[in-house]
Amino acid sequence: MMFDIVIIGSGIAGASFAYKVSKYAKTLLLDDKDGKSFPITTNLFPEHNRPFLEDVEYKNKSIFPCIHNKFNYMSKEHNGIIDSKDFGAPFGEICYLENLLKFLL
């Protein structure tokens, strides 16, 4: 079987891209889970990914249980918790990857 696009990795970026591009090209999304179901893992779904998944209901708490407001950040200038309130908007949503993939597939 031939595919136009093969995407390796079904994280937030891979799943988002596969969902969007599959409307236009024969797409294969690969992951290294050995055929087992995806464990319930959480990921950060960044705000800038929203335009790629316009069909997703972002108020669905089974996929997006809460807003991502804080994270631990380390750089040469900063080491500690960064709060999204300092930027005026949340960083994105916490996402249950398995539930998002089930919805998209």
MDAnalysis code that builds the backbone (N, CA, C; Angstrom):
import MDAnalysis as mda
import numpy as np

u = mda.Universe.empty(315, n_residues=105, atom_resindex=np.repeat(np.arange(105), 3), trajectory=True)
u.add_TopologyAttr("name", ["N", "CA", "C"] * 105)
u.add_TopologyAttr("resid", np.arange(1, 106))
u.add_TopologyAttr("resname", ["MET", "MET", "PHE", "ASP", "ILE", "VAL", "ILE", "ILE", "GLY", "SER", "GLY", "ILE", "ALA", "GLY", "ALA", "SER", "PHE", "ALA", "TYR", "LYS", "VAL", "SER", "LYS", "TYR", "ALA", "LYS", "THR", "LEU", "LEU", "LEU", "ASP", "ASP", "LYS", "ASP", "GLY", "LYS", "SER", "PHE", "PRO", "ILE", "THR", "THR", "ASN", "LEU", "PHE", "PRO", "GLU", "HIS", "ASN", "ARG", "PRO", "PHE", "LEU", "GLU", "ASP", "VAL", "GLU", "TYR", "LYS", "ASN", "LYS", "SER", "ILE", "PHE", "PRO", "CYS", "ILE", "HIS", "ASN", "LYS", "PHE", "ASN", "TYR", "MET", "SER", "LYS", "GLU", "HIS", "ASN", "GLY", "ILE", "ILE", "ASP", "SER", "LYS", "ASP", "PHE", "GLY", "ALA", "PRO", "PHE", "GLY", "GLU", "ILE", "CYS", "TYR", "LEU", "GLU", "ASN", "LEU", "LEU", "LYS", "PHE", "LEU", "LEU"])
u.atoms.positions = np.array([
    [0.846, -1.171, 0.000],
    [0.000, 0.000, 0.000],
    [0.897, 1.242, 0.000],
    [0.549, 2.213, -0.778],
    [1.330, 3.440, -0.896],
    [0.633, 4.582, -0.157],
    [1.455, 5.453, 0.435],
    [0.943, 6.624, 1.138],
    [1.635, 7.857, 0.587],
    [0.918, 8.957, 0.604],
    [1.508, 10.228, 0.201],
    [2.377, 10.794, 1.318],
    [1.949, 10.576, 2.567],
    [2.646, 11.132, 3.728],
    [2.689, 10.078, 4.824],
    [3.856, 9.927, 5.445],
    [4.013, 9.077, 6.619],
    [4.464, 9.977, 7.762],
    [3.729, 9.932, 8.862],
    [4.042, 10.754, 10.031],
    [4.465, 9.813, 11.145],
    [5.650, 10.034, 11.682],
    [6.171, 9.192, 12.753],
    [6.013, 9.932, 14.062],
    [5.216, 9.355, 14.958],
    [4.965, 9.958, 16.263],
    [3.564, 10.510, 16.331],
    [2.776, 9.979, 17.252],
    [1.384, 10.422, 17.357],
    [1.158, 11.275, 18.591],
    [2.113, 12.137, 18.865],
    [1.909, 13.122, 19.929],
    [0.971, 14.201, 19.434],
    [0.903, 15.284, 20.158],
    [-0.005, 16.377, 19.789],
    [0.302, 16.885, 18.380],
    [1.563, 17.122, 18.079],
    [1.919, 17.658, 16.759],
    [1.633, 16.642, 15.658],
    [2.047, 15.387, 15.859],
    [1.828, 14.357, 14.844],
    [0.355, 14.096, 14.604],
    [-0.425, 13.983, 15.683],
    [-1.859, 13.730, 15.552],
    [-2.570, 14.904, 14.883],
    [-2.214, 16.120, 15.276],
    [-2.827, 17.308, 14.678],
    [-2.527, 17.385, 13.188],
    [-1.260, 17.177, 12.844],
    [-0.874, 17.250, 11.439],
    [-1.535, 16.144, 10.628],
    [-1.539, 14.913, 11.165],
    [-2.144, 13.787, 10.451],
    [-3.633, 14.032, 10.213],
    [-4.307, 14.537, 11.217],
    [-5.736, 14.818, 11.084],
    [-5.990, 15.834, 9.978],
    [-5.215, 16.888, 9.981],
    [-5.421, 17.960, 9.000],
    [-5.059, 17.511, 7.580],
    [-3.905, 16.879, 7.431],
    [-3.422, 16.535, 6.100],
    [-4.162, 15.330, 5.496],
    [-4.772, 14.482, 6.346],
    [-5.458, 13.295, 5.832],
    [-6.672, 13.642, 4.974],
    [-7.142, 14.868, 5.074],
    [-8.248, 15.309, 4.220],
    [-7.792, 15.548, 2.779],
    [-6.475, 15.661, 2.592],
    [-5.936, 16.011, 1.279],
    [-4.980, 14.977, 0.695],
    [-4.478, 14.066, 1.522],
    [-3.474, 13.102, 1.058],
    [-3.633, 11.790, 1.824],
    [-3.255, 10.696, 1.180],
    [-3.277, 9.382, 1.823],
    [-2.186, 9.365, 2.888],
    [-2.596, 9.242, 4.149],
    [-1.707, 9.489, 5.284],
    [-1.599, 8.276, 6.189],
    [-0.389, 8.014, 6.664],
    [-0.133, 6.961, 7.641],
    [0.486, 7.593, 8.878],
    [-0.125, 7.348, 10.039],
    [0.376, 7.859, 11.320],
    [0.944, 6.682, 12.097],
    [2.239, 6.737, 12.419],
    [2.918, 5.650, 13.121],
    [3.274, 6.048, 14.545],
    [3.229, 5.046, 15.430],
    [3.685, 5.241, 16.797],
    [4.358, 3.959, 17.252],
    [5.127, 3.999, 18.314],
    [5.916, 2.842, 18.745],
    [5.272, 2.081, 19.904],
    [3.968, 1.937, 19.897],
    [3.276, 1.297, 21.012],
    [3.051, -0.197, 20.806],
    [3.652, -0.819, 19.811],
    [3.546, -2.260, 19.566],
    [2.112, -2.745, 19.459],
    [1.245, -1.978, 18.854],
    [-0.128, -2.394, 18.652],
    [-1.003, -2.321, 19.886],
    [-0.468, -1.918, 21.001],
    [-1.264, -1.796, 22.219],
    [-1.982, -0.454, 22.216],
    [-3.023, -0.367, 23.030],
    [-3.731, 0.910, 23.096],
    [-2.833, 1.948, 23.766],
    [-3.082, 3.182, 23.460],
    [-2.302, 4.270, 24.037],
    [-2.638, 4.398, 25.513],
    [-1.647, 4.553, 26.368],
    [-1.966, 4.791, 27.776],
    [-2.542, 6.198, 27.922],
    [-3.294, 6.405, 28.985],
    [-3.787, 7.768, 29.237],
    [-2.593, 8.601, 29.664],
    [-2.133, 9.425, 28.771],
    [-1.031, 10.324, 29.081],
    [-1.525, 11.752, 28.896],
    [-0.899, 12.643, 29.596],
    [-1.271, 14.043, 29.440],
    [-0.168, 14.765, 28.689],
    [-0.589, 15.701, 27.899],
    [0.319, 16.536, 27.129],
    [-0.204, 17.958, 27.174],
    [0.659, 18.872, 26.867],
    [0.232, 20.259, 26.721],
    [-0.232, 20.454, 25.285],
    [-1.452, 20.897, 25.122],
    [-1.976, 21.253, 23.806],
    [-1.877, 22.768, 23.698],
    [-0.853, 23.264, 22.984],
    [-0.633, 24.710, 22.952],
    [-1.726, 25.460, 22.205],
    [-1.939, 26.657, 22.629],
    [-2.977, 27.507, 22.058],
    [-2.817, 27.665, 20.541],
    [-1.577, 27.702, 20.049],
    [-1.376, 27.912, 18.612],
    [-1.760, 26.702, 17.767],
    [-2.103, 25.544, 18.367],
    [-2.566, 24.385, 17.602],
    [-4.062, 24.439, 17.284],
    [-4.798, 25.298, 17.933],
    [-6.249, 25.355, 17.723],
    [-6.668, 25.491, 16.261],
    [-6.043, 26.329, 15.458],
    [-6.495, 26.447, 14.063],
    [-6.358, 25.145, 13.261],
    [-5.490, 24.241, 13.683],
    [-5.301, 22.999, 12.948],
    [-6.388, 21.977, 13.248],
    [-7.066, 22.116, 14.370],
    [-8.101, 21.164, 14.772],
    [-9.403, 21.901, 15.054],
    [-9.960, 22.509, 14.017],
    [-11.168, 23.310, 14.212],
    [-12.389, 22.461, 14.549],
    [-12.363, 21.139, 14.285],
    [-13.506, 20.266, 14.557],
    [-13.565, 19.800, 16.011],
    [-12.521, 20.046, 16.779],
    [-12.458, 19.558, 18.148],
    [-13.238, 20.481, 19.073],
    [-13.998, 19.882, 19.999],
    [-14.729, 20.664, 21.005],
    [-13.800, 20.876, 22.197],
    [-13.280, 22.061, 22.338],
    [-12.292, 22.351, 23.373],
    [-12.887, 22.417, 24.780],
    [-14.198, 22.429, 24.887],
    [-14.846, 22.394, 26.195],
    [-15.087, 20.960, 26.670],
    [-14.723, 19.967, 25.852],
    [-14.888, 18.556, 26.204],
    [-13.858, 18.179, 27.276],
    [-14.313, 18.028, 28.509],
    [-13.415, 17.765, 29.643],
    [-12.805, 16.371, 29.603],
    [-13.360, 15.440, 28.811],
    [-12.743, 14.119, 28.696],
    [-11.490, 14.173, 27.825],
    [-11.362, 15.216, 27.010],
    [-10.160, 15.413, 26.188],
    [-9.269, 16.486, 26.806],
    [-9.863, 17.600, 27.177],
    [-9.130, 18.742, 27.725],
    [-9.637, 19.022, 29.142],
    [-9.074, 18.356, 30.157],
    [-9.612, 18.483, 31.510],
    [-9.411, 19.855, 32.165],
    [-8.354, 20.573, 31.798],
    [-8.129, 21.870, 32.440],
    [-7.165, 22.722, 31.611],
    [-7.114, 23.974, 31.975],
    [-6.224, 24.932, 31.317],
    [-4.813, 24.761, 31.875],
    [-3.824, 24.966, 31.033],
    [-2.421, 24.896, 31.456],
    [-1.963, 26.309, 31.797],
    [-1.781, 26.565, 33.092],
    [-1.446, 27.913, 33.555],
    [-0.001, 28.101, 33.973],
    [0.629, 27.027, 34.482],
    [1.980, 27.172, 35.023],
    [2.862, 26.026, 34.567],
    [4.145, 26.310, 34.424],
    [5.104, 25.235, 34.201],
    [6.466, 25.646, 34.732],
    [7.288, 24.645, 34.947],
    [8.637, 24.878, 35.451],
    [9.536, 25.145, 34.252],
    [10.241, 26.238, 34.279],
    [11.073, 26.645, 33.148],
    [12.473, 26.955, 33.642],
    [13.449, 26.531, 32.868],
    [14.831, 26.810, 33.248],
    [15.603, 27.315, 32.040],
    [16.271, 28.412, 32.216],
    [17.134, 28.975, 31.179],
    [18.294, 29.676, 31.879],
    [19.113, 30.363, 31.124],
    [20.216, 31.104, 31.737],
    [19.703, 32.231, 32.625],
    [18.555, 32.800, 32.258],
    [18.019, 33.935, 32.998],
    [16.975, 33.563, 34.047],
    [16.362, 32.382, 33.919],
    [15.221, 32.054, 34.779],
    [15.274, 30.595, 35.210],
    [14.925, 30.346, 36.460],
    [14.810, 28.984, 36.955],
    [13.672, 28.954, 37.958],
    [12.531, 28.452, 37.537],
    [11.395, 28.381, 38.439],
    [10.084, 28.286, 37.691],
    [9.024, 28.571, 38.386],
    [7.676, 28.459, 37.839],
    [7.327, 29.721, 37.052],
    [6.812, 29.521, 35.849],
    [6.295, 30.620, 35.040],
    [4.775, 30.518, 35.057],
    [4.121, 31.610, 35.337],
    [2.664, 31.651, 35.428],
    [2.116, 32.378, 34.198],
    [1.110, 31.785, 33.571],
    [0.538, 32.385, 32.366],
    [-0.118, 33.740, 32.644],
    [-0.469, 34.010, 33.894],
    [-1.062, 35.308, 34.231],
    [-0.105, 36.445, 33.889],
    [1.200, 36.160, 33.943],
    [2.193, 37.169, 33.584],
    [2.134, 37.525, 32.095],
    [1.530, 36.643, 31.288],
    [1.438, 36.861, 29.841],
    [0.031, 37.243, 29.407],
    [-0.912, 37.202, 30.336],
    [-2.271, 37.633, 30.030],
    [-3.178, 36.578, 29.430],
    [-2.696, 35.352, 29.242],
    [-3.523, 34.287, 28.659],
    [-2.929, 32.930, 29.027],
    [-3.763, 31.901, 29.075],
    [-3.242, 30.558, 29.365],
    [-2.266, 30.102, 28.287],
    [-1.381, 29.177, 28.662],
    [-0.422, 28.617, 27.703],
    [-1.105, 27.648, 26.747],
    [-2.216, 27.106, 27.142],
    [-2.935, 26.135, 26.336],
    [-3.800, 25.277, 27.236],
    [-4.048, 24.050, 26.792],
    [-4.877, 23.117, 27.540],
    [-4.047, 21.890, 27.903],
    [-4.369, 21.295, 29.043],
    [-3.862, 19.964, 29.322],
    [-4.716, 19.020, 28.485],
    [-4.110, 18.053, 27.845],
    [-4.818, 17.179, 26.917],
    [-4.570, 15.717, 27.265],
    [-5.653, 14.916, 27.293],
    [-5.516, 13.468, 27.376],
    [-5.324, 12.974, 25.952],
    [-4.094, 12.615, 25.613],
    [-3.747, 12.273, 24.236],
    [-4.584, 11.129, 23.692],
    [-4.793, 10.071, 24.472],
    [-5.570, 8.922, 23.996],
    [-6.978, 9.351, 23.587],
    [-7.612, 10.165, 24.386],
    [-8.978, 10.607, 24.080],
    [-9.009, 11.514, 22.855],
    [-7.992, 12.351, 22.697],
    [-7.922, 13.196, 21.494],
    [-7.750, 12.329, 20.255],
    [-6.861, 11.333, 20.308],
    [-6.649, 10.461, 19.155],
    [-7.909, 9.673, 18.813],
    [-8.617, 9.175, 19.814],
    [-9.870, 8.457, 19.562],
    [-10.869, 9.368, 18.861],
    [-10.954, 10.604, 19.306],
    [-11.861, 11.558, 18.689],
    [-11.467, 11.822, 17.232],
    [-10.171, 12.024, 16.991],
    [-9.715, 12.362, 15.651],
    [-9.815, 11.180, 14.684],
    [-9.551, 9.977, 15.195],
    [-9.560, 8.795, 14.318],
    [-10.958, 8.235, 14.177],
])
